[in-house]
Amino acid sequence: MSASFAQRWWQGLDKPGWRNFLVAMVALAVALALALYSTAAAETGHLWIAGGSALAALALSVWVGVTIVPALARRTPLRWLAFHIDYKLTREGVVYVTGVFVIALAALNTGNNLLFMVLASMLAGIIASGILSSIVLTGIVLKLELPEHIFAEKPVLATLEIENEKLTLPSFSLRVAGAPGKKPAGAMEAEAEQILTRPVYFPYIPKKRSAQQQVELTFPRRGVYQQNALGITTKFPFGFLQKTRRVDSKMEIVVYPRVAPTEEFYEILPLISGEIESFYRGRGHDLYSIRDYVTTDSARYVDWKATAKTGDLKVREFTREDERRVMLVLDPFAAEGGGSANKPADRSAKNPAGGAASGAASAKIPADGFAEKFERAVTLAACLAWHFYEIDSEMQFRTDRMGTAMAASNEIIYDVLRELAFIEQKPGAGDGKFLEALTVEPDLFKIILTSQARGSIPTGLWTSSYFIFIQSL
């Protein structure tokens, strides 16, 4: 065991550093001897020898200072001493400092030696507190790990790891919390929302070891969250001062929209499912069954032989091999004047051309209210995309700046959610070209979330699309 310990110690030893240190000590010892010899030679009258010895001692010292000392400094973790630390006097510290002033006044007025000893002990406590707390904050490395995929309003477990790189001393009573990032001079914009919003406490971190704590985080909104800095705080050892060391960070995460079903989702999903089934019914090529005729069936699917045999109208029903293929579209352009909407109870309606629609046209919506409705539309689009992902549908997703190919939803779902995390509403109708471009695929069922007025929607989309008007959400 001792041999293996010695072997590990020898392997971990900084041999070049120790070699430079020993060379420096030998050189400085020789320089000291030459300086002493120079003094003795000067006292005996050998001035030339004294001068030469002094110059040699000076040259050795300069050589050590120029060549060896910088090399040793580069190998020494002096960066630990350069950290900026903020100080804050605690309530206990205020009481203690007040007591120091009272004892100081009493000692000066009375000249009592015992009071001077008490005062010296109290001042020594302040000095010791400052030194120990500074040592506790040095040599600390932080790492914050989060899951790869994060959804708004859904709690996630983050792991905060703190490592003590000090060679000999542990750290005590550390609290880690988010700290505001530095702003450029004159910057007026609001700070980005932080990732770590609650403090995490570490009671003890041994030397050359690390400790981990899990913290539950919840992000209220979609978008980008940044952590430009973390603050390590301690009141160790006496609680007189609260010291905070700022650690710069470049962490950035993307939070997807919420995918938990909303009230609008539960209300719209049955209507969408029915429209998809109605759109794709009979579009296959293989005979599935022969059944009784219903009034919604087309006359071209009537099976006249079966009808003549049974005396009742019968229709042929074909397999629907592509019934799980759907295009999900989010139109980010806001119609002028805020668009139009119906009451929530009138979300689903049929257009005279035969297509399905959610919402209608009457009441104007204030511009400041559209932002909230657009966020609901983004959330609804995320819920629908997640629903098609859960049922293994083939899906295509479109916005004004992004379009995926028709693919299995599990292959593109996180690309869709990432786009929904960044998308923002845009003024104007986009010259109508965005919706017009969707008419080139009449055989693909589309779910379109838009704020455009009914009259501005291309006629070719009504027969192959289900519209959700954002103003009605």
C-alpha positions in Angstrom: 0.0 0.0 0.0 2.8 2.4 1.0 4.7 1.6 -2.3 1.6 2.3 -4.4 1.1 5.6 -2.5 4.7 6.6 -3.1 4.4 5.7 -6.7 1.2 7.8 -7.2 2.9 10.7 -5.4 6.0 10.4 -7.6 3.8 10.3 -10.8 1.8 13.3 -9.7 4.9 15.3 -8.7 5.6 18.4 -10.8 9.2 17.4 -11.5 10.2 20.4 -13.8 8.8 22.8 -11.2 10.7 21.2 -8.3 13.9 21.1 -10.4 13.6 24.8 -11.1 12.9 25.5 -7.5 16.0 23.6 -6.3 18.2 25.3 -9.0 16.9 28.6 -7.7 17.6 27.8 -4.1 21.2 26.6 -4.9 21.8 29.8 -7.0 20.5 32.0 -4.3 22.6 30.2 -1.6 25.7 30.7 -3.7 24.7 34.4 -4.1 24.3 34.7 -0.4 27.7 33.1 0.2 29.3 35.5 -2.3 27.7 38.5 -0.7 29.0 37.4 2.8 32.4 36.8 1.3 32.3 40.2 -0.3 31.7 41.8 3.1 34.6 39.9 4.7 36.9 40.8 1.8 36.0 44.5 2.1 36.8 44.5 5.8 40.3 43.0 5.1 41.0 45.5 2.4 40.7 43.3 -0.6 38.5 45.7 -2.5 38.8 44.1 -5.9 37.8 40.7 -4.6 35.0 42.3 -2.6 33.6 44.1 -5.7 33.9 41.0 -7.9 32.1 38.9 -5.3 29.3 41.5 -4.9 28.9 41.7 -8.7 28.7 37.9 -9.0 26.1 37.7 -6.2 24.0 40.4 -7.9 24.3 38.6 -11.3 23.1 35.3 -9.8 20.2 37.0 -8.1 19.2 38.8 -11.3 19.5 35.5 -13.3 17.2 33.7 -10.9 14.7 36.6 -10.9 14.6 36.8 -14.7 14.6 33.1 -15.7 13.5 30.9 -12.9 11.0 33.0 -11.0 8.6 33.6 -14.0 8.7 29.8 -14.8 7.7 29.0 -11.3 5.0 31.7 -11.3 3.5 30.2 -14.4 3.3 26.8 -12.6 1.8 28.3 -9.5 -2.0 28.8 -9.3 -1.7 32.5 -8.6 -4.9 33.0 -10.5 -6.7 32.0 -7.3 -5.4 35.2 -5.6 -6.6 37.5 -8.4 -10.4 36.8 -8.0 -12.6 39.8 -7.4 -14.5 39.4 -4.2 -17.5 41.5 -3.0 -17.9 42.2 0.7 -21.2 42.8 2.6 -21.4 43.4 6.3 -24.0 41.1 7.9 -26.2 41.9 10.8 -24.0 39.9 13.1 -21.0 41.8 11.7 -22.6 45.2 12.5 -23.1 44.1 16.1 -19.5 42.8 16.3 -18.0 46.0 14.8 -20.1 48.1 17.2 -18.7 46.1 20.1 -15.2 46.7 18.8 -15.7 50.4 18.8 -17.2 50.4 22.3 -14.3 48.3 23.7 -11.8 50.6 21.8 -13.3 53.7 23.4 -13.3 52.1 26.8 -9.7 51.0 26.5 -8.5 54.4 25.4 -10.4 56.2 28.2 -9.4 53.9 31.0 -6.0 52.7 29.9 -7.0 49.2 31.2 -4.6 46.6 29.8 -7.2 43.9 30.0 -9.5 46.0 27.7 -6.6 46.4 25.2 -6.1 42.6 25.2 -9.8 42.1 24.5 -9.7 44.7 21.7 -6.7 43.0 20.2 -8.5 39.6 20.3 -11.6 41.1 18.6 -9.5 42.7 15.9 -7.6 39.4 15.4 -11.0 37.7 14.9 -11.9 40.1 12.1 -8.5 39.5 10.4 -8.8 35.7 10.8 -12.3 35.8 9.4 -11.2 37.7 6.3 -8.3 35.4 5.6 -10.2 32.1 6.1 -13.2 33.2 4.0 -10.9 34.2 1.2 -9.1 30.8 1.3 -12.5 29.1 1.3 -13.5 30.9 -1.9 -10.3 30.2 -3.8 -9.6 27.2 -5.9 -13.2 26.5 -6.7 -14.5 25.4 -10.1 -18.3 25.2 -10.9 -20.2 23.2 -13.5 -23.9 23.3 -14.1 -25.5 20.4 -16.1 -29.0 20.4 -17.5 -31.0 18.0 -19.6 -30.7 18.2 -23.4 -34.4 19.0 -24.0 -36.2 21.5 -21.7 -39.8 22.5 -21.9 -41.5 25.6 -20.5 -43.4 25.2 -17.2 -42.1 21.6 -16.8 -39.7 21.1 -13.8 -36.3 19.7 -14.7 -33.5 18.5 -12.4 -30.2 20.3 -12.9 -26.9 19.1 -11.4 -24.5 21.6 -9.9 -21.0 20.3 -9.3 -18.4 22.2 -7.3 -14.8 21.1 -7.3 -12.2 22.1 -4.8 -8.8 22.3 -6.6 -6.8 23.4 -3.5 -4.0 21.0 -2.7 -4.2 21.1 1.1 -7.3 22.9 2.4 -11.0 22.1 2.2 -13.8 24.6 1.7 -16.8 25.1 4.0 -20.3 26.6 3.9 -20.5 27.7 0.2 -23.7 28.9 -1.4 -24.0 29.2 -5.2 -26.6 31.3 -6.9 -27.0 33.1 -10.2 -25.4 36.5 -10.5 -26.3 39.3 -13.1 -23.9 39.5 -16.0 -21.8 42.5 -16.8 -23.4 45.0 -19.1 -21.4 47.1 -21.6 -21.1 50.8 -20.6 -24.2 52.7 -21.5 -26.3 49.6 -22.2 -30.0 50.0 -21.4 -31.5 46.8 -22.6 -33.0 44.4 -20.0 -30.9 41.5 -18.8 -31.6 38.0 -20.1 -33.4 35.7 -17.8 -31.1 33.6 -15.7 -30.9 29.8 -15.5 -30.1 29.3 -11.9 -32.7 31.2 -10.0 -32.4 29.6 -6.5 -29.3 29.2 -4.3 -27.6 25.8 -3.8 -25.8 25.1 -0.5 -22.6 23.0 -0.1 -21.6 22.5 3.6 -18.2 20.9 2.9 -16.0 20.2 0.0 -12.7 18.2 0.7 -9.4 19.1 -0.9 -9.0 17.8 -4.4 -12.5 16.5 -4.4 -15.9 17.6 -5.8 -19.5 17.6 -4.5 -22.8 17.6 -6.4 -26.2 18.9 -5.6 -29.4 18.5 -7.6 -31.7 21.5 -7.9 -35.2 21.6 -9.5 -35.6 24.4 -12.0 -38.7 25.6 -13.8 -38.6 27.9 -16.8 -41.9 29.9 -17.2 -41.6 30.8 -20.8 -40.1 29.5 -24.1 -36.9 31.1 -25.5 -33.3 31.5 -24.7 -32.0 31.6 -21.1 -28.5 32.7 -20.3 -26.2 32.4 -17.3 -23.5 35.0 -17.7 -22.2 34.6 -14.2 -22.5 32.6 -11.0 -21.9 33.9 -7.5 -20.1 31.8 -4.8 -21.0 33.2 -1.3 -19.8 32.3 2.1 -20.1 33.7 5.7 -17.5 31.3 7.0 -16.1 31.2 9.7 -17.9 33.7 12.0 -20.6 35.2 9.9 -19.3 38.8 10.2 -18.9 39.3 6.5 -20.7 37.8 3.5 -18.1 37.4 0.7 -19.2 36.7 -2.8 -16.9 35.7 -5.6 -18.2 36.1 -9.1 -17.5 33.3 -11.6 -18.0 34.2 -15.3 -20.1 31.7 -17.3 -21.2 31.4 -20.9 -24.0 29.0 -20.4 -27.0 29.3 -22.8 -30.0 27.0 -23.1 -33.1 26.8 -25.4 -36.4 26.2 -23.7 -39.1 24.7 -25.9 -42.8 25.7 -25.7 -45.0 23.9 -23.3 -46.3 20.6 -24.7 -48.8 19.7 -22.0 -52.3 19.7 -23.5 -54.1 23.0 -23.1 -57.9 23.7 -23.1 -57.7 24.8 -26.7 -55.9 21.6 -27.7 -58.6 19.4 -26.1 -61.3 21.4 -27.9 -59.6 21.4 -31.3 -58.1 17.9 -31.5 -61.3 15.9 -32.1 -62.2 18.3 -34.9 -58.8 18.0 -36.5 -58.9 14.2 -36.2 -62.3 14.1 -37.9 -61.2 16.4 -40.7 -58.0 14.3 -41.3 -60.1 11.1 -41.5 -62.7 12.7 -43.8 -59.9 14.1 -46.0 -58.1 10.9 -46.5 -61.0 8.5 -46.6 -61.1 6.7 -50.0 -57.8 8.1 -51.2 -56.1 4.7 -51.0 -55.9 2.1 -53.7 -56.7 -1.2 -51.9 -60.3 -2.2 -51.1 -60.8 -2.1 -47.4 -64.5 -3.0 -47.1 -68.0 -2.6 -48.5 -70.5 -0.8 -46.2 -73.8 0.9 -46.2 -74.1 4.3 -47.9 -74.3 7.4 -45.8 -75.3 10.9 -47.0 -71.8 12.2 -46.7 -70.4 9.6 -49.2 -69.6 10.5 -52.8 -71.6 8.8 -55.5 -68.5 7.7 -57.3 -67.7 5.2 -54.5 -71.0 3.4 -54.8 -70.6 -0.4 -55.5 -73.4 -1.0 -58.0 -73.0 -4.8 -58.0 -73.3 -5.0 -54.2 -76.2 -2.6 -54.3 -78.0 -4.7 -56.9 -77.4 -7.9 -54.9 -78.6 -6.5 -51.6 -81.1 -4.0 -52.7 -79.5 -1.3 -50.5 -76.9 1.3 -51.5 -73.4 0.1 -50.8 -70.1 2.0 -51.1 -66.5 0.8 -51.4 -64.1 2.0 -48.7 -60.4 1.9 -49.4 -57.4 1.6 -47.2 -56.0 4.9 -46.0 -52.2 4.2 -46.1 -51.4 8.0 -45.8 -53.9 9.1 -43.2 -51.1 9.8 -40.7 -49.4 12.4 -43.0 -50.0 16.0 -42.1 -48.4 19.4 -42.6 -48.4 21.7 -39.6 -48.1 25.4 -40.4 -47.6 28.4 -38.2 -48.1 31.8 -39.9 -46.2 34.4 -37.8 -47.5 37.4 -39.7 -50.0 39.5 -37.9 -52.9 40.9 -39.9 -53.4 44.6 -40.0 -55.6 45.9 -37.2 -55.0 42.7 -35.1 -57.1 40.5 -37.4 -60.5 39.2 -36.4 -62.0 36.6 -34.2 -65.2 34.9 -33.0 -66.2 34.0 -29.6 -64.4 30.9 -28.2 -67.6 28.8 -28.5 -67.6 29.3 -32.3 -64.0 28.1 -33.0 -65.0 25.5 -35.6 -66.8 26.5 -38.8 -67.2 25.4 -42.4 -66.2 27.7 -45.1 -68.7 27.8 -48.0 -66.0 26.3 -50.2 -66.1 23.1 -48.1 -63.0 23.4 -46.0 -62.8 23.4 -42.2 -61.9 26.5 -40.2 -61.4 27.5 -36.6 -62.5 31.0 -35.8 -64.3 33.5 -38.0 -64.4 37.2 -38.6 -66.1 40.0 -36.7 -64.5 41.6 -33.7 -61.2 43.5 -33.9 -58.4 42.6 -31.4 -56.2 45.3 -29.9 -52.6 45.0 -31.1 -51.3 44.7 -27.5 -53.5 41.6 -27.0 -52.2 39.8 -30.0 -48.9 39.0 -28.4 -50.6 36.9 -25.8 -52.7 35.2 -28.3 -49.6 34.5 -30.5 -48.0 32.8 -27.5 -51.1 30.6 -27.1 -50.8 29.8 -30.8 -47.1 28.8 -30.4 -48.1 26.6 -27.5 -50.9 25.0 -29.4 -48.6 24.3 -32.3 -46.1 22.6 -30.0 -48.9 20.5 -28.5 -50.1 19.4 -31.9 -46.6 18.6 -33.0 -46.0 16.6 -29.9 -49.3 14.8 -30.4 -48.3 13.7 -33.9 -45.0 12.6 -32.5 -46.7 10.4 -29.9 -48.9 8.7 -32.4 -45.9 8.1 -34.9 -47.3 10.3 -37.6 -45.4 11.5 -40.6 -45.2 15.3 -40.4 -44.0 18.3 -42.2 -43.6 21.7 -40.5 -43.6 25.2 -42.0 -43.0 28.7 -40.9 -42.0 31.7 -42.9 -38.3 31.0 -42.4 -38.2 27.2 -41.9 -39.6 24.2 -43.6 -38.9 20.5 -42.9 -39.3 17.7 -45.4 -42.1 15.1 -44.8 -40.6 12.7 -42.4 -41.3 10.6 -39.4 -42.2 12.9 -36.6 -39.6 11.4 -34.2 -36.9 12.6 -36.7 -37.9 16.2 -36.8 -39.8 16.9 -33.6 -37.0 18.7 -31.8 -36.2 20.8 -34.8 -39.8 21.8 -34.8 -39.8 22.6 -31.1 -36.5 24.6 -31.4 -38.1 26.7 -34.2 -41.1 27.3 -32.0 -38.9 28.4 -29.2 -37.4 31.2 -31.3 -40.3 32.2 -33.5 -41.7 35.8 -33.1 -44.7 37.5 -34.5 -44.2 39.8 -37.5 -46.2 42.8 -38.6 -48.0 42.8 -41.9 -49.4 39.9 -43.9 -46.1 39.0 -45.7 -47.6 40.0 -49.1 -49.8 36.8 -48.9 -47.0 34.8 -50.4 -46.5 32.5 -47.4 -50.0 31.0 -47.5 -50.1 31.1 -51.3 -47.1 28.8 -51.5 -49.0 26.1 -49.6 -51.5 25.6 -52.4 -49.0 23.6 -54.5 -49.7 20.5 -52.3 -53.5 19.9 -52.5 -53.2 16.2 -51.7 -51.6 16.8 -48.2 -53.8 17.7 -45.3 -52.7 20.9 -43.6 -53.3 22.4 -40.1 -52.7 26.1 -40.4 -52.5 28.5 -37.5 -52.9 32.1 -38.9 -54.2 35.5 -38.1 -55.1 36.4 -41.6 -58.6 37.4 -42.5 -60.8 34.8 -44.2 -61.0 36.8 -47.4 -57.2 36.9 -47.8 -56.7 33.1 -47.6 -56.2 31.5 -51.0 -59.2 29.5 -52.1 -57.2 26.5 -53.0 -56.4 25.9 -49.3 -60.0 25.6 -48.0 -60.5 22.1 -49.3 -57.3 20.6 -47.9 -56.7 22.6 -44.7 -58.0 23.0 -41.2 -57.6 26.6 -40.1 -57.1 27.8 -36.5 -57.4 31.5 -36.3 -55.0 33.0 -33.7 -57.4 35.7 -32.7 -59.9 33.1 -31.4 -57.5 31.5 -29.0 
